[in-house]
Amino acid sequence: MALRDGTKALTKPPPAEEPAEERFSQRKRPETGRFRLQVDRQTKRSYTTIEAAQEAGLAIKMAHPIVQVAVYDIQESTNTIIEPA
């Protein structure tokens, strides 16, 4: 067997100077608003006003009429189902 002439060295890229952004997973999500938009009981986004949450929910419901769309109020623990008008 013949030996290789040279060897390959693996080098690591230099570390980033900027701190990495905090990544949110299913365990830790950012809390930005009081009202949460839920599609089939899965939280998709939170809003500061109920009007914004209902408007986004209505757009989803019009595009996909089979799914259940609701707005959950964190402070009052109430769930409002969105139905097309």
N, CA, C and O atoms as a GROMACS GRO file, in nm:
protein
  340
    1MET      N    1   0.082  -0.119   0.000
    1MET     CA    2   0.000   0.000   0.000
    1MET      C    3   0.087   0.125   0.000
    1MET      O    4   0.193   0.131   0.062
    2ALA      N    5   0.037   0.223  -0.071
    2ALA     CA    6   0.110   0.349  -0.076
    2ALA      C    7   0.054   0.445   0.027
    2ALA      O    8  -0.066   0.449   0.051
    3LEU      N    9   0.141   0.521   0.088
    3LEU     CA   10   0.099   0.621   0.186
    3LEU      C   11   0.062   0.750   0.116
    3LEU      O   12   0.112   0.781   0.008
    4ARG      N   13  -0.025   0.825   0.180
    4ARG     CA   14  -0.064   0.954   0.122
    4ARG      C   15   0.050   1.053   0.136
    4ARG      O   16   0.128   1.049   0.232
    5ASP      N   17   0.057   1.143   0.038
    5ASP     CA   18   0.162   1.243   0.042
    5ASP      C   19   0.137   1.350   0.150
    5ASP      O   20   0.229   1.390   0.222
    6GLY      N   21   0.016   1.393   0.161
    6GLY     CA   22  -0.015   1.499   0.256
    6GLY      C   23  -0.134   1.461   0.343
    6GLY      O   24  -0.205   1.366   0.312
    7THR      N   25  -0.154   1.532   0.447
    7THR     CA   26  -0.269   1.507   0.533
    7THR      C   27  -0.361   1.628   0.528
    7THR      O   28  -0.319   1.741   0.506
    8LYS      N   29  -0.486   1.599   0.548
    8LYS     CA   30  -0.584   1.707   0.549
    8LYS      C   31  -0.612   1.744   0.694
    8LYS      O   32  -0.633   1.658   0.778
    9ALA      N   33  -0.612   1.873   0.721
    9ALA     CA   34  -0.640   1.920   0.856
    9ALA      C   35  -0.777   1.987   0.857
    9ALA      O   36  -0.807   2.071   0.772
   10LEU      N   37  -0.856   1.950   0.952
   10LEU     CA   38  -0.987   2.013   0.967
   10LEU      C   39  -0.972   2.136   1.055
   10LEU      O   40  -0.914   2.131   1.163
   11THR      N   41  -1.024   2.246   1.007
   11THR     CA   42  -1.015   2.370   1.086
   11THR      C   43  -1.156   2.417   1.120
   11THR      O   44  -1.249   2.404   1.041
   12LYS      N   45  -1.168   2.472   1.237
   12LYS     CA   46  -1.296   2.526   1.281
   12LYS      C   47  -1.305   2.672   1.238
   12LYS      O   48  -1.205   2.743   1.238
   13PRO      N   49  -1.426   2.716   1.201
   13PRO     CA   50  -1.440   2.858   1.168
   13PRO      C   51  -1.425   2.941   1.296
   13PRO      O   52  -1.453   2.891   1.405
   14PRO      N   53  -1.381   3.066   1.283
   14PRO     CA   54  -1.365   3.149   1.403
   14PRO      C   55  -1.501   3.172   1.470
   14PRO      O   56  -1.602   3.180   1.401
   15PRO      N   57  -1.503   3.182   1.601
   15PRO     CA   58  -1.631   3.203   1.671
   15PRO      C   59  -1.691   3.338   1.633
   15PRO      O   60  -1.621   3.436   1.608
   16ALA      N   61  -1.823   3.340   1.628
   16ALA     CA   62  -1.893   3.464   1.592
   16ALA      C   63  -1.873   3.568   1.700
   16ALA      O   64  -1.878   3.536   1.819
   17GLU      N   65  -1.849   3.691   1.660
   17GLU     CA   66  -1.827   3.798   1.756
   17GLU      C   67  -1.957   3.842   1.821
   17GLU      O   68  -1.959   3.884   1.937
   18GLU      N   69  -2.066   3.833   1.745
   18GLU     CA   70  -2.196   3.874   1.798
   18GLU      C   71  -2.257   3.759   1.876
   18GLU      O   72  -2.242   3.643   1.838
   19PRO      N   73  -2.326   3.790   1.986
   19PRO     CA   74  -2.392   3.682   2.059
   19PRO      C   75  -2.507   3.626   1.977
   19PRO      O   76  -2.578   3.699   1.908
   20ALA      N   77  -2.525   3.496   1.985
   20ALA     CA   78  -2.632   3.432   1.909
   20ALA      C   79  -2.767   3.471   1.965
   20ALA      O   80  -2.782   3.491   2.086
   21GLU      N   81  -2.867   3.482   1.876
   21GLU     CA   82  -3.002   3.514   1.920
   21GLU      C   83  -3.058   3.399   2.002
   21GLU      O   84  -3.028   3.282   1.977
   22GLU      N   85  -3.139   3.435   2.100
   22GLU     CA   86  -3.200   3.332   2.182
   22GLU      C   87  -3.307   3.261   2.100
   22GLU      O   88  -3.396   3.325   2.044
   23ARG      N   89  -3.297   3.131   2.094
   23ARG     CA   90  -3.393   3.053   2.018
   23ARG      C   91  -3.503   3.004   2.112
   23ARG      O   92  -3.476   2.961   2.224
   24PHE      N   93  -3.625   3.012   2.063
   24PHE     CA   94  -3.738   2.969   2.142
   24PHE      C   95  -3.786   2.834   2.090
   24PHE      O   96  -3.795   2.813   1.969
   25SER      N   97  -3.816   2.746   2.180
   25SER     CA   98  -3.865   2.615   2.142
   25SER      C   99  -4.006   2.598   2.194
   25SER      O  100  -4.068   2.695   2.239
   26GLN      N  101  -4.057   2.477   2.190
   26GLN     CA  102  -4.191   2.452   2.240
   26GLN      C  103  -4.197   2.471   2.391
   26GLN      O  104  -4.303   2.501   2.445
   27ARG      N  105  -4.088   2.454   2.458
   27ARG     CA  106  -4.086   2.470   2.604
   27ARG      C  107  -4.081   2.616   2.645
   27ARG      O  108  -4.140   2.652   2.747
   28LYS      N  109  -4.014   2.700   2.569
   28LYS     CA  110  -4.000   2.840   2.606
   28LYS      C  111  -4.038   2.926   2.486
   28LYS      O  112  -3.968   2.929   2.385
   29ARG      N  113  -4.150   2.994   2.498
   29ARG     CA  114  -4.198   3.080   2.390
   29ARG      C  115  -4.201   3.224   2.438
   29ARG      O  116  -4.221   3.251   2.556
   30PRO      N  117  -4.182   3.317   2.346
   30PRO     CA  118  -4.188   3.457   2.387
   30PRO      C  119  -4.332   3.497   2.418
   30PRO      O  120  -4.424   3.463   2.344
   31GLU      N  121  -4.350   3.569   2.526
   31GLU     CA  122  -4.481   3.619   2.563
   31GLU      C  123  -4.487   3.766   2.522
   31GLU      O  124  -4.419   3.850   2.581
   32THR      N  125  -4.568   3.795   2.422
   32THR     CA  126  -4.573   3.933   2.375
   32THR      C  127  -4.709   3.996   2.394
   32THR      O  128  -4.719   4.119   2.398
   33GLY      N  129  -4.814   3.918   2.404
   33GLY     CA  130  -4.946   3.977   2.413
   33GLY      C  131  -5.040   3.897   2.501
   33GLY      O  132  -5.010   3.785   2.542
   34ARG      N  133  -5.153   3.958   2.529
   34ARG     CA  134  -5.253   3.899   2.617
   34ARG      C  135  -5.338   3.794   2.546
   34ARG      O  136  -5.383   3.698   2.608
   35PHE      N  137  -5.360   3.812   2.416
   35PHE     CA  138  -5.452   3.726   2.342
   35PHE      C  139  -5.373   3.631   2.251
   35PHE      O  140  -5.289   3.675   2.173
   36ARG      N  141  -5.401   3.503   2.263
   36ARG     CA  142  -5.332   3.403   2.182
   36ARG      C  143  -5.425   3.348   2.075
   36ARG      O  144  -5.540   3.314   2.102
   37LEU      N  145  -5.374   3.341   1.953
   37LEU     CA  146  -5.448   3.284   1.841
   37LEU      C  147  -5.418   3.135   1.836
   37LEU      O  148  -5.302   3.094   1.826
   38GLN      N  149  -5.523   3.054   1.844
   38GLN     CA  150  -5.506   2.910   1.843
   38GLN      C  151  -5.577   2.850   1.724
   38GLN      O  152  -5.692   2.884   1.695
   39VAL      N  153  -5.508   2.760   1.654
   39VAL     CA  154  -5.564   2.687   1.541
   39VAL      C  155  -5.558   2.539   1.577
   39VAL      O  156  -5.450   2.484   1.598
   40ASP      N  157  -5.675   2.476   1.585
   40ASP     CA  158  -5.686   2.337   1.628
   40ASP      C  159  -5.612   2.315   1.761
   40ASP      O  160  -5.538   2.218   1.777
   41ARG      N  161  -5.634   2.405   1.853
   41ARG     CA  162  -5.579   2.403   1.990
   41ARG      C  163  -5.428   2.415   1.996
   41ARG      O  164  -5.367   2.378   2.096
   42GLN      N  165  -5.366   2.465   1.892
   42GLN     CA  166  -5.223   2.490   1.892
   42GLN      C  167  -5.200   2.640   1.881
   42GLN      O  168  -5.249   2.702   1.787
   43THR      N  169  -5.128   2.697   1.975
   43THR     CA  170  -5.103   2.840   1.976
   43THR      C  171  -5.010   2.875   1.862
   43THR      O  172  -4.902   2.817   1.847
   44LYS      N  173  -5.053   2.972   1.781
   44LYS     CA  174  -4.974   3.014   1.666
   44LYS      C  175  -4.904   3.147   1.690
   44LYS      O  176  -4.790   3.165   1.649
   45ARG      N  177  -4.973   3.241   1.756
   45ARG     CA  178  -4.917   3.374   1.776
   45ARG      C  179  -4.994   3.444   1.887
   45ARG      O  180  -5.106   3.405   1.918
   46SER      N  181  -4.934   3.544   1.947
   46SER     CA  182  -5.005   3.621   2.048
   46SER      C  183  -5.015   3.767   2.004
   46SER      O  184  -4.929   3.818   1.932
   47TYR      N  185  -5.122   3.832   2.047
   47TYR     CA  186  -5.153   3.970   2.008
   47TYR      C  187  -5.181   4.052   2.132
   47TYR      O  188  -5.221   3.999   2.236
   48THR      N  189  -5.161   4.182   2.121
   48THR     CA  190  -5.188   4.271   2.234
   48THR      C  191  -5.334   4.312   2.240
   48THR      O  192  -5.384   4.344   2.348
   49THR      N  193  -5.406   4.311   2.126
   49THR     CA  194  -5.547   4.348   2.126
   49THR      C  195  -5.630   4.234   2.071
   49THR      O  196  -5.584   4.155   1.988
   50ILE      N  197  -5.754   4.225   2.119
   50ILE     CA  198  -5.842   4.117   2.075
   50ILE      C  199  -5.886   4.139   1.930
   50ILE      O  200  -5.912   4.043   1.858
   51GLU      N  201  -5.896   4.265   1.887
   51GLU     CA  202  -5.937   4.293   1.749
   51GLU      C  203  -5.834   4.239   1.650
   51GLU      O  204  -5.872   4.182   1.547
   52ALA      N  205  -5.706   4.256   1.680
   52ALA     CA  206  -5.601   4.207   1.590
   52ALA      C  207  -5.602   4.054   1.586
   52ALA      O  208  -5.584   3.995   1.480
   53ALA      N  209  -5.623   3.991   1.700
   53ALA     CA  210  -5.627   3.845   1.706
   53ALA      C  211  -5.748   3.791   1.630
   53ALA      O  212  -5.736   3.692   1.558
   54GLN      N  213  -5.864   3.855   1.646
   54GLN     CA  214  -5.983   3.810   1.577
   54GLN      C  215  -5.972   3.830   1.426
   54GLN      O  216  -6.020   3.746   1.349
   55GLU      N  217  -5.911   3.939   1.384
   55GLU     CA  218  -5.893   3.965   1.241
   55GLU      C  219  -5.802   3.859   1.178
   55GLU      O  220  -5.832   3.809   1.069
   56ALA      N  221  -5.694   3.825   1.245
   56ALA     CA  222  -5.604   3.722   1.194
   56ALA      C  223  -5.673   3.586   1.196
   56ALA      O  224  -5.656   3.506   1.103
   57GLY      N  225  -5.750   3.560   1.300
   57GLY     CA  226  -5.821   3.433   1.309
   57GLY      C  227  -5.928   3.418   1.202
   57GLY      O  228  -5.948   3.309   1.148
   58LEU      N  229  -5.996   3.528   1.172
   58LEU     CA  230  -6.100   3.525   1.069
   58LEU      C  231  -6.039   3.499   0.931
   58LEU      O  232  -6.097   3.428   0.849
   59ALA      N  233  -5.921   3.556   0.906
   59ALA     CA  234  -5.854   3.533   0.778
   59ALA      C  235  -5.817   3.385   0.764
   59ALA      O  236  -5.830   3.328   0.656
   60ILE      N  237  -5.771   3.324   0.872
   60ILE     CA  238  -5.738   3.181   0.867
   60ILE      C  239  -5.864   3.097   0.848
   60ILE      O  240  -5.865   3.002   0.770
   61LYS      N  241  -5.970   3.133   0.920
   61LYS     CA  242  -6.095   3.058   0.912
   61LYS      C  243  -6.157   3.067   0.772
   61LYS      O  244  -6.212   2.968   0.723
   62MET      N  245  -6.149   3.182   0.708
   62MET     CA  246  -6.203   3.197   0.572
   62MET      C  247  -6.122   3.114   0.472
   62MET      O  248  -6.179   3.058   0.378
   63ALA      N  249  -5.992   3.106   0.491
   63ALA     CA  250  -5.908   3.030   0.400
   63ALA      C  251  -5.919   2.879   0.424
   63ALA      O  252  -5.909   2.799   0.331
   64HIS      N  253  -5.941   2.841   0.550
   64HIS     CA  254  -5.949   2.700   0.587
   64HIS      C  255  -6.069   2.680   0.679
   64HIS      O  256  -6.054   2.681   0.801
   65PRO      N  257  -6.188   2.661   0.623
   65PRO     CA  258  -6.310   2.656   0.705
   65PRO      C  259  -6.322   2.532   0.794
   65PRO      O  260  -6.406   2.532   0.885
   66ILE      N  261  -6.245   2.429   0.772
   66ILE     CA  262  -6.258   2.307   0.851
   66ILE      C  263  -6.187   2.318   0.986
   66ILE      O  264  -6.232   2.256   1.083
   67VAL      N  265  -6.080   2.393   0.994
   67VAL     CA  266  -6.004   2.401   1.120
   67VAL      C  267  -6.080   2.482   1.225
   67VAL      O  268  -6.161   2.569   1.192
   68GLN      N  269  -6.051   2.453   1.351
   68GLN     CA  270  -6.110   2.530   1.461
   68GLN      C  271  -6.014   2.644   1.495
   68GLN      O  272  -5.896   2.621   1.523
   69VAL      N  273  -6.065   2.766   1.493
   69VAL     CA  274  -5.985   2.883   1.522
   69VAL      C  275  -6.045   2.951   1.644
   69VAL      O  276  -6.166   2.973   1.651
   70ALA      N  277  -5.959   2.984   1.740
   70ALA     CA  278  -6.007   3.047   1.863
   70ALA      C  279  -5.906   3.150   1.911
   70ALA      O  280  -5.789   3.147   1.875
   71VAL      N  281  -5.955   3.244   1.994
   71VAL     CA  282  -5.870   3.342   2.059
   71VAL      C  283  -5.880   3.317   2.209
   71VAL      O  284  -5.989   3.318   2.266
   72TYR      N  285  -5.766   3.294   2.272
   72TYR     CA  286  -5.761   3.266   2.415
   72TYR      C  287  -5.710   3.389   2.489
   72TYR      O  288  -5.604   3.443   2.456
   73ASP      N  289  -5.785   3.433   2.590
   73ASP     CA  290  -5.748   3.546   2.674
   73ASP      C  291  -5.672   3.492   2.794
   73ASP      O  292  -5.727   3.416   2.874
   74ILE      N  293  -5.546   3.531   2.808
   74ILE     CA  294  -5.461   3.479   2.914
   74ILE      C  295  -5.508   3.526   3.052
   74ILE      O  296  -5.513   3.447   3.146
   75GLN      N  297  -5.544   3.653   3.063
   75GLN     CA  298  -5.578   3.707   3.194
   75GLN      C  299  -5.712   3.658   3.246
   75GLN      O  300  -5.726   3.633   3.366
   76GLU      N  301  -5.810   3.644   3.159
   76GLU     CA  302  -5.943   3.602   3.203
   76GLU      C  303  -5.969   3.454   3.182
   76GLU      O  304  -6.074   3.403   3.221
   77SER      N  305  -5.876   3.384   3.121
   77SER     CA  306  -5.886   3.240   3.093
   77SER      C  307  -6.014   3.205   3.018
   77SER      O  308  -6.085   3.110   3.053
   78THR      N  309  -6.043   3.283   2.913
   78THR     CA  310  -6.160   3.256   2.830
   78THR      C  311  -6.115   3.224   2.689
   78THR      O  312  -6.013   3.273   2.641
   79ASN      N  313  -6.193   3.139   2.623
   79ASN     CA  314  -6.165   3.096   2.488
   79ASN      C  315  -6.281   3.137   2.399
   79ASN      O  316  -6.395   3.100   2.426
   80THR      N  317  -6.256   3.214   2.293
   80THR     CA  318  -6.360   3.261   2.202
   80THR      C  319  -6.339   3.195   2.067
   80THR      O  320  -6.235   3.214   2.004
   81ILE      N  321  -6.437   3.117   2.023
   81ILE     CA  322  -6.430   3.050   1.893
   81ILE      C  323  -6.462   3.150   1.782
   81ILE      O  324  -6.557   3.228   1.793
   82ILE      N  325  -6.382   3.147   1.676
   82ILE     CA  326  -6.402   3.235   1.562
   82ILE      C  327  -6.488   3.162   1.459
   82ILE      O  328  -6.453   3.052   1.415
   83GLU      N  329  -6.597   3.223   1.421
   83GLU     CA  330  -6.688   3.169   1.318
   83GLU      C  331  -6.699   3.272   1.206
   83GLU      O  332  -6.705   3.392   1.234
   84PRO      N  333  -6.704   3.228   1.078
   84PRO     CA  334  -6.721   3.323   0.968
   84PRO      C  335  -6.862   3.384   0.974
   84PRO      O  336  -6.960   3.316   1.006
   85ALA      N  337  -6.868   3.510   0.941
   85ALA     CA  338  -6.995   3.582   0.948
   85ALA      C  339  -7.081   3.557   0.827
   85ALA      O  340  -7.191   3.611   0.817
   0.00000   0.00000   0.00000
